[in-house]
Amino acid sequence: MPQPKVKLVVTGDDFGYCERRNQGIMDCFKAGGISNVSLLVNAVSAEHAADLAKRNHIPIGLHANLSEGLPVSQDLRGSTLLNKEGFFHGKMGFREVLQCGQLKMSEVEAELRAQVNRFCELVGQVPYHMDGHQHVHVLPEVREVFAQVLSDFGITYTRVPIEPGLKFGTFLPSHLRVFNAQVEKDALESIEVFHRYGIRWPDIYLGLSTMGKNMSVPNLKCALGFTLEASLEDAVNSPLIQCNDAATDSYRPVTAELMVHPGYPSQPHQGGCGEGPDDFSQSADRLHELNTLRDPFVLNYYRQRGIHLCAFKDF
């Protein structure tokens, strides 16, 4: 069997959000559309998700959540991580509180450790990889604590959301382009921190330009095209890649992660992380991603272009 050009991890995020999401993610895995999942341990259907993963041998990591719903730690009453209702501050609210210097990193660390421990209880093992819900793990200050926790638990892999070709995604609405640009800036500044703690990540990240209704066969092919064009010479000279003996092996496939959010739409008042499902979860975007990822044209494209779907544990 010829060696693949690309080892691609297709990660279904938000596993555990609701049972319909879990079922959609599992159906996508069985159809060959994803090869890995990332679990929200504070979500209402996390236990259901963990059971599905174990029964269906789905590779699974932790989707650390500091921005949506209720905390896992029981020691955060009155915490700077929480609003007056006792919930996390939200996607943008978390960033605003952090920017104002009002978050205690000791509380961030306590919650991250509680989530890793909860993952171990649910799944029966340490996660193969750990990333951040809504990319909170690459934010200033948080990234240092995040890397320390990964190092302490022996979690080798994370996600560095810097997408080649994202600047060409002019079809994205302006508010998403602004948010994605900030995510990439934060991610770039995280590289030195993750290097220092011995944390690794795939050569290339994809997914900011292909979320929800923006996922299509042409957009996926365009995003994957940047991966296929990446040479090892480029990779060795890239700030994203850790230089080591493997990276100089001219026969090593490029490694990549595609972040996706497939599933069946959540029902009103069912699912979420303690506050109910959000609009994106209830929209048709989730089903659209599911159907695109398992489209035979996409699966055939992988085979024709030497793209081998795998999991972090296969690196």
VENUR-V515097 format. One line per field, one symbol per residue. phi: phi as a letter, one per 20 degrees, with the letter a starting at -180 (. if undefined). A space follows every 10 residues. Layout:
BEGIN
phi->???
END
This chain:
BEGIN
phi->.ffffceded defmfofaff fgffffffff eneccaccee feefdfffff fffffdlegb cddfccccne fefeddfmff fdefendgfn gefgfffffe mdeefffgff ffffffffgf ffenbfffbb cdglmffdfg mffffgfffg ffemeedccd fcdfnffeef ffffffffff ffgffffffe gfffgfemed bfgcdcqfec elfeebgfff ffffffffef efffffeefe dffbfffeff dfffdbcdec cfqegfegmc oncpdnfeff feeffffgfg fffefgffff fgffemedfb cgfef
END
